[in-house]
């Protein structure tokens, strides 16, 4: 400690004991500032199969995604939302419900998918509100994802998490976070944001992220091709136009994506064997909720792993045996299993906008062979019901 750095201390008028204590306190603070270097940055944390998050010193979050590369998120509202318990909860929820939780399929999470949708709209220049809408579009998903549709949804109803979204949001602090950052509450209605949600079979961030993430995770699409799709992505006519939409600028890349999409649908999303496991799990959950053995509020309070423990604890002997069969037998043989009438048949017909064209057009118009291929797939899957 040099004399020059201590010269500003004027302790002559203080009692000697007080002066001594003050001197020691100030000396300690100065020594700490000199000898203690910057704190070490937290290590990256896994958000799922293909993504990690890392908190950076300047209150930013660095997202590393195997498909999209690195994305630095620094806007205060997004940083706060990403660290909120409500968004972090999605890390414990598998996209594929029971098959993901049991390790029978890749454990892609709702968190990495939600952040993936955020990155996609961010890359094309979306407003901060549309970015928030993308991040929060799956916020009300329950434990085990769409398994709960088979447990508690009534015939003809939409997905359980969508029907009960308002009910869940009322239990959270998300509205307060948005209000503090002056973000309109309409971001909870993702259908108002065309870059985030569009009717099938059009392209949107929700549909595109799960298409890429699931197809890559299941080996239906090479990661290099997934990156080519992202490189071909644009907002037409702009990211802020009233009638905006996501388009691809390369029809051949669009065709690769669309074919991977129907392959993933056939083998994953509408696979009768996976749906059979969903139905069997849903039956047990539905019985326990109806009997009052499990409160449905817990569906938004625990991870898949925590819920599975509750399920086993609440089950009667017959239900426990059904759970154990799911654990022991795994994915059933697809012998004679039919596609349920309630199961969606998913296809993609992305809009393509090539240089020189005034308006984009569906891939099925740009490449009529895709239109025929898509219709043939829909017919073949319909016959499997």
C-alpha positions as CSV (number, residue, x, y, z in Angstrom):
1,X,0.0,0.0,0.0
2,X,1.6,3.3,-1.1
3,X,1.5,6.6,0.8
4,X,-0.2,8.2,-2.2
5,X,-3.1,5.8,-2.0
6,X,-3.6,6.4,1.7
7,X,-3.1,10.2,1.7
8,X,-6.9,10.8,1.3
9,X,-7.5,9.2,4.7
10,X,-8.0,11.9,7.3
11,X,-8.5,10.1,10.6
12,X,-6.8,12.7,12.9
13,X,-10.1,13.9,14.5
14,X,-11.4,10.4,15.2
15,X,-10.8,8.6,18.5
16,X,-7.7,6.5,18.2
17,X,-9.5,3.2,18.5
18,X,-12.2,4.2,15.9
19,X,-9.5,5.5,13.6
20,X,-7.6,2.2,13.8
21,X,-10.8,0.2,13.0
22,X,-11.7,2.5,10.0
23,X,-8.1,2.2,8.8
24,X,-8.2,-1.6,8.9
25,X,-11.6,-1.7,7.1
26,X,-10.4,0.6,4.3
27,X,-7.1,-1.2,4.0
28,X,-8.9,-4.6,3.7
29,X,-11.2,-3.3,1.0
30,X,-8.3,-1.9,-1.0
31,X,-6.3,-5.1,-0.7
32,X,-9.3,-7.2,-1.8
33,X,-9.7,-4.9,-4.8
34,X,-6.1,-5.4,-5.7
35,X,-5.5,-9.1,-5.1
36,X,-8.9,-10.7,-5.9
37,X,-9.3,-11.1,-9.6
38,X,-12.6,-11.4,-11.5
39,X,-14.9,-14.1,-10.4
40,X,-14.9,-17.2,-12.6
41,X,-17.8,-17.5,-15.1
42,X,-20.4,-20.2,-14.4
43,X,-19.9,-23.3,-16.4
44,X,-22.4,-24.0,-19.3
45,X,-25.5,-25.9,-18.2
46,X,-27.3,-28.4,-20.4
47,X,-30.7,-27.3,-21.7
48,X,-31.2,-30.6,-23.5
49,X,-29.7,-32.9,-26.1
50,X,-28.4,-30.2,-28.5
51,X,-28.1,-27.0,-26.4
52,X,-26.3,-25.4,-23.5
53,X,-26.7,-22.1,-21.7
54,X,-23.9,-20.0,-20.0
55,X,-24.4,-16.9,-17.9
56,X,-21.9,-14.2,-18.9
57,X,-20.4,-11.5,-16.6
58,X,-22.3,-8.6,-18.2
59,X,-25.7,-10.3,-17.4
60,X,-26.0,-11.9,-20.8
61,X,-26.6,-15.5,-21.6
62,X,-24.6,-17.4,-24.3
63,X,-26.6,-20.1,-25.9
64,X,-24.7,-22.8,-27.8
65,X,-26.8,-24.9,-30.1
66,X,-25.5,-27.7,-32.2
67,X,-27.8,-26.7,-35.1
68,X,-27.8,-22.9,-34.8
69,X,-24.4,-22.2,-33.4
70,X,-23.8,-19.5,-30.8
71,X,-26.4,-16.9,-29.9
72,X,-25.8,-14.1,-27.3
73,X,-28.9,-13.0,-25.5
74,X,-28.5,-9.7,-23.7
75,X,-31.9,-8.0,-23.6
76,X,-32.9,-7.7,-19.9
77,X,-36.4,-9.1,-20.4
78,X,-35.1,-12.2,-22.2
79,X,-32.3,-12.7,-19.7
80,X,-34.7,-12.5,-16.8
81,X,-37.2,-14.9,-18.5
82,X,-34.5,-17.4,-19.3
83,X,-33.5,-17.5,-15.7
84,X,-37.0,-17.6,-14.3
85,X,-38.3,-20.8,-12.5
86,X,-41.1,-21.0,-15.0
87,X,-38.9,-21.2,-18.1
88,X,-36.2,-23.3,-16.3
89,X,-39.0,-25.8,-15.4
90,X,-39.1,-26.8,-19.0
91,X,-35.6,-28.3,-18.8
92,X,-37.1,-31.2,-16.8
93,X,-39.8,-31.9,-19.4
94,X,-39.1,-34.2,-22.3
95,X,-40.6,-33.5,-25.8
96,X,-41.4,-37.1,-26.2
97,X,-43.0,-37.7,-22.8
98,X,-42.7,-41.2,-21.4
99,X,-40.4,-42.5,-24.1
100,X,-38.0,-39.7,-23.6
101,X,-38.1,-39.9,-19.8
102,X,-37.5,-43.6,-19.9
103,X,-34.5,-43.1,-22.2
104,X,-36.1,-45.0,-25.1
105,X,-35.9,-41.9,-27.4
106,X,-33.6,-38.9,-27.2
107,X,-34.3,-36.6,-24.2
108,X,-35.0,-33.4,-26.2
109,X,-36.5,-31.0,-23.7
110,X,-39.2,-28.3,-23.9
111,X,-36.6,-25.8,-22.8
112,X,-34.2,-26.3,-25.7
113,X,-37.1,-26.3,-28.2
114,X,-38.5,-23.1,-26.8
115,X,-35.1,-21.4,-26.9
116,X,-34.6,-22.8,-30.4
117,X,-37.9,-21.1,-31.5
118,X,-36.6,-17.8,-30.0
119,X,-33.3,-18.1,-31.9
120,X,-35.1,-18.7,-35.2
121,X,-37.2,-15.5,-35.0
122,X,-34.3,-13.6,-33.6
123,X,-32.1,-14.6,-36.6
124,X,-34.6,-13.1,-39.1
125,X,-34.9,-9.8,-37.2
126,X,-38.1,-10.3,-35.1
127,X,-39.3,-7.6,-32.6
128,X,-38.5,-8.2,-29.0
129,X,-42.2,-9.0,-28.4
130,X,-42.2,-11.7,-31.0
131,X,-39.0,-13.1,-29.5
132,X,-40.7,-13.3,-26.1
133,X,-43.7,-14.9,-27.7
134,X,-41.4,-17.6,-29.2
135,X,-39.7,-18.2,-25.9
136,X,-42.9,-18.6,-24.0
137,X,-45.0,-20.4,-26.6
138,X,-44.8,-23.8,-24.7
139,X,-44.6,-22.3,-21.2
140,X,-47.8,-24.1,-20.0
141,X,-46.7,-27.6,-21.1
142,X,-47.2,-30.1,-18.3
143,X,-44.9,-32.8,-17.1
144,X,-44.6,-35.7,-19.7
145,X,-45.8,-33.3,-22.4
146,X,-48.5,-34.7,-24.7
147,X,-48.9,-37.9,-22.5
148,X,-51.3,-35.7,-20.4
149,X,-53.6,-35.3,-23.5
150,X,-54.2,-39.0,-23.3
151,X,-54.9,-38.8,-19.6
152,X,-57.1,-35.8,-19.1
153,X,-58.2,-34.2,-22.4
154,X,-61.8,-34.5,-23.3
155,X,-62.8,-35.8,-26.8
156,X,-62.6,-32.9,-29.3
157,X,-60.6,-30.7,-27.0
158,X,-57.3,-29.2,-27.9
159,X,-54.0,-30.1,-26.1
160,X,-54.4,-30.0,-22.4
161,X,-51.6,-27.5,-21.9
162,X,-53.3,-25.1,-24.3
163,X,-56.8,-25.5,-22.8
164,X,-55.4,-24.8,-19.3
165,X,-52.8,-22.2,-20.3
166,X,-54.6,-19.2,-18.6
167,X,-55.1,-21.2,-15.4
168,X,-51.4,-22.0,-15.2
169,X,-50.2,-18.5,-16.1
170,X,-52.3,-17.1,-13.2
171,X,-50.1,-19.1,-10.8
172,X,-46.8,-17.6,-12.1
173,X,-44.8,-14.3,-11.9
174,X,-44.5,-14.1,-15.7
175,X,-47.0,-11.2,-16.1
176,X,-45.1,-9.2,-13.5
177,X,-41.8,-9.8,-15.4
178,X,-43.4,-8.6,-18.6
179,X,-45.0,-5.6,-17.0
180,X,-41.7,-4.5,-15.4
181,X,-40.1,-4.6,-18.8
182,X,-43.1,-3.0,-20.5
183,X,-43.8,-6.0,-22.7
184,X,-47.5,-6.4,-23.8
185,X,-49.3,-9.3,-22.3
186,X,-50.4,-10.4,-25.7
187,X,-47.2,-12.3,-26.1
188,X,-48.9,-15.1,-24.3
189,X,-51.1,-15.5,-27.4
190,X,-48.5,-16.9,-29.8
191,X,-51.0,-17.3,-32.6
192,X,-50.9,-13.4,-32.9
193,X,-47.3,-13.7,-34.0
194,X,-47.0,-15.3,-37.5
195,X,-43.3,-15.9,-37.3
196,X,-43.9,-18.1,-34.2
197,X,-47.1,-19.9,-35.1
198,X,-48.9,-20.6,-38.4
199,X,-51.4,-23.2,-39.4
200,X,-50.1,-26.5,-40.7
201,X,-48.5,-27.2,-43.2
202,X,-46.9,-23.7,-43.3
203,X,-43.5,-22.9,-41.8
204,X,-43.2,-21.1,-38.4
205,X,-40.6,-21.1,-35.7
206,X,-42.4,-23.6,-33.5
207,X,-42.8,-26.1,-36.3
208,X,-39.4,-25.5,-37.8
209,X,-37.5,-25.9,-34.6
210,X,-39.1,-29.2,-33.5
211,X,-38.7,-30.4,-37.1
212,X,-35.0,-29.7,-37.2
213,X,-34.3,-30.7,-33.6
214,X,-36.3,-33.9,-33.7
215,X,-35.2,-35.0,-37.2
216,X,-31.5,-34.5,-36.2
217,X,-31.9,-36.2,-32.8
218,X,-33.5,-39.3,-34.4
219,X,-31.1,-39.4,-37.3
220,X,-33.6,-38.5,-40.0
221,X,-31.8,-35.4,-41.1
222,X,-28.0,-34.7,-41.3
223,X,-27.0,-31.8,-39.1
224,X,-25.3,-30.2,-42.1
225,X,-28.6,-30.2,-43.9
226,X,-30.3,-28.7,-40.8
227,X,-27.8,-25.9,-40.9
228,X,-28.5,-25.3,-44.6
229,X,-32.2,-24.9,-43.8
230,X,-31.4,-22.3,-41.2
231,X,-29.1,-20.5,-43.7
232,X,-32.0,-20.4,-46.2
233,X,-34.5,-19.0,-43.7
234,X,-35.9,-15.5,-44.3
235,X,-38.9,-13.3,-43.1
236,X,-41.1,-12.1,-46.0
237,X,-41.7,-9.3,-46.8
238,X,-39.9,-8.3,-43.6
239,X,-39.8,-9.4,-39.9
240,X,-42.0,-6.5,-38.9
241,X,-44.6,-6.5,-41.7
242,X,-48.2,-7.1,-40.6
243,X,-48.6,-10.1,-42.9
244,X,-45.2,-11.6,-42.3
245,X,-44.2,-15.2,-42.7
246,X,-41.1,-17.5,-42.6
247,X,-39.9,-18.6,-46.0
248,X,-36.9,-20.5,-47.5
249,X,-35.0,-19.2,-50.4
250,X,-33.9,-22.5,-51.8
251,X,-36.5,-25.0,-53.0
252,X,-34.1,-28.0,-52.9
253,X,-33.3,-27.2,-49.2
254,X,-37.0,-26.9,-48.6
255,X,-37.5,-30.3,-50.2
256,X,-34.9,-31.9,-48.0
257,X,-36.6,-30.5,-44.9
258,X,-40.1,-31.5,-46.0
259,X,-39.1,-35.1,-46.7
260,X,-37.3,-35.3,-43.4
261,X,-40.4,-34.0,-41.7
262,X,-42.7,-36.7,-43.0
263,X,-40.1,-39.4,-42.3
264,X,-39.9,-38.1,-38.7
265,X,-43.7,-38.1,-38.5
266,X,-44.0,-41.7,-39.7
267,X,-41.3,-43.0,-37.4
268,X,-41.7,-40.7,-34.4
269,X,-44.6,-38.3,-34.0
270,X,-47.3,-40.6,-35.4
271,X,-45.6,-43.9,-34.6
272,X,-48.3,-46.2,-33.2
273,X,-45.9,-47.9,-30.8
274,X,-45.0,-44.6,-29.2
275,X,-48.7,-43.6,-29.1
276,X,-49.5,-46.9,-27.4
277,X,-47.0,-46.1,-24.6
278,X,-48.6,-42.6,-24.3
279,X,-52.1,-44.1,-24.0
280,X,-51.1,-46.7,-21.4
281,X,-49.3,-44.1,-19.3
282,X,-52.2,-41.7,-19.7
283,X,-54.7,-44.3,-18.5
284,X,-52.9,-44.7,-15.2
285,X,-52.5,-40.9,-14.7
286,X,-56.2,-40.3,-15.6
287,X,-57.3,-42.8,-13.0
288,X,-55.1,-41.4,-10.3
289,X,-56.2,-37.8,-11.0
290,X,-59.9,-38.8,-11.1
291,X,-59.6,-40.7,-7.8
292,X,-58.0,-37.6,-6.2
293,X,-54.7,-39.5,-5.5
294,X,-52.8,-37.0,-7.6
295,X,-53.7,-33.3,-7.7
296,X,-53.6,-32.0,-11.3
297,X,-51.9,-28.8,-10.1
298,X,-48.8,-30.9,-9.6
299,X,-48.5,-31.3,-13.4
300,X,-47.0,-27.8,-13.6
301,X,-44.9,-28.1,-10.5
302,X,-42.6,-31.0,-11.0
303,X,-40.2,-32.5,-13.6
304,X,-40.8,-35.7,-15.4
305,X,-38.6,-37.6,-13.0
306,X,-40.3,-36.2,-9.9
307,X,-43.7,-36.9,-11.4
308,X,-42.8,-40.5,-12.1
309,X,-41.9,-41.0,-8.5
310,X,-45.2,-39.5,-7.4
311,X,-47.0,-41.8,-9.9
312,X,-45.4,-44.9,-8.5
313,X,-46.1,-43.8,-4.9
314,X,-49.8,-43.1,-5.6
315,X,-50.5,-46.2,-7.7
316,X,-52.4,-49.2,-6.5
317,X,-50.9,-52.7,-7.2
318,X,-52.6,-53.0,-10.6
319,X,-51.5,-49.5,-11.7
320,X,-48.0,-50.1,-10.4
321,X,-47.7,-53.3,-12.5
322,X,-48.8,-51.2,-15.5
323,X,-46.0,-48.7,-14.8
324,X,-43.4,-51.4,-14.3
325,X,-44.4,-53.0,-17.6
326,X,-43.7,-49.6,-19.3
327,X,-40.3,-49.5,-17.6
328,X,-39.3,-53.1,-18.4
329,X,-40.8,-53.8,-21.8
330,X,-40.0,-50.5,-23.5
331,X,-41.4,-49.7,-26.9
332,X,-43.8,-52.4,-28.1
333,X,-43.5,-54.3,-31.3
334,X,-45.5,-52.5,-34.1
335,X,-47.5,-55.7,-34.9
336,X,-51.0,-54.8,-35.8
337,X,-51.0,-51.5,-33.9
338,X,-53.2,-49.0,-35.8
339,X,-52.8,-45.2,-35.9
340,X,-55.5,-43.8,-33.6
341,X,-58.1,-41.5,-35.2
342,X,-57.1,-38.7,-32.8
343,X,-53.4,-38.8,-34.0
344,X,-52.2,-36.0,-36.2
345,X,-50.7,-36.7,-39.6
346,X,-48.0,-34.1,-39.9
347,X,-46.7,-32.8,-43.2
348,X,-44.8,-29.6,-44.3
349,X,-45.3,-27.4,-47.3
350,X,-43.0,-24.5,-46.7
351,X,-43.3,-21.2,-48.6
352,X,-40.4,-20.6,-51.0
353,X,-39.2,-17.2,-52.0
354,X,-36.6,-17.1,-54.8
355,X,-34.8,-14.0,-55.9
356,X,-36.8,-12.1,-58.5
357,X,-40.2,-13.4,-57.5
358,X,-42.7,-10.9,-56.1
359,X,-44.4,-13.3,-53.8
360,X,-43.4,-16.6,-52.2
361,X,-45.2,-19.8,-53.2
362,X,-45.7,-23.2,-51.4
363,X,-43.1,-25.8,-52.2
364,X,-45.9,-27.9,-53.7
365,X,-46.4,-25.2,-56.4
366,X,-42.7,-24.6,-57.0
367,X,-42.0,-28.3,-57.2
368,X,-45.3,-30.1,-58.1
369,X,-43.7,-33.5,-57.5
370,X,-43.6,-32.6,-53.8
371,X,-47.3,-31.8,-53.8
372,X,-48.0,-35.4,-55.2
373,X,-45.6,-36.9,-52.7
374,X,-47.1,-35.1,-49.8
375,X,-50.7,-36.1,-50.7
376,X,-49.6,-39.7,-51.2
377,X,-48.1,-39.8,-47.7
378,X,-51.3,-38.4,-46.1
379,X,-53.3,-41.1,-47.9
380,X,-51.0,-43.9,-46.9
381,X,-51.1,-42.8,-43.2
382,X,-54.8,-42.4,-43.2
383,X,-55.2,-46.0,-44.4
384,X,-53.1,-47.0,-41.4
385,X,-55.8,-45.9,-39.0
